[in-house]
Amino acid sequence: MIDPGDIHEGMTVRDRTGRKLGTVANVGDTHFELGQGSPARRDYMVHFHRVDRVQGVDVYLAPTRTSLPSEEDTRQ
């Protein structure tokens, strides 16, 4: 289990393969908001139990059946 105190605004959020999904936009008690783009086009709420590990300034999410789109996927 990760320590939620290790997650801070501005950190890069990645999937387990290292693909950038966005950045931490806000940190709550049980989750953080994943912002995509600048300004953010869309925010996702990510519960701390979805975090696999925190490594430096990167937050890696554990694999799930559904995945969040990467920043590149959402560009038009």
Secondary structure, DSSP 8 states (H G I E B T S, - for coil): ---GGG--TT-EEE-TT--EEEEEEEE-SSEEEEEETTTTSEEEEEEGGGEEEEETTEEEE---SS----HHHH--
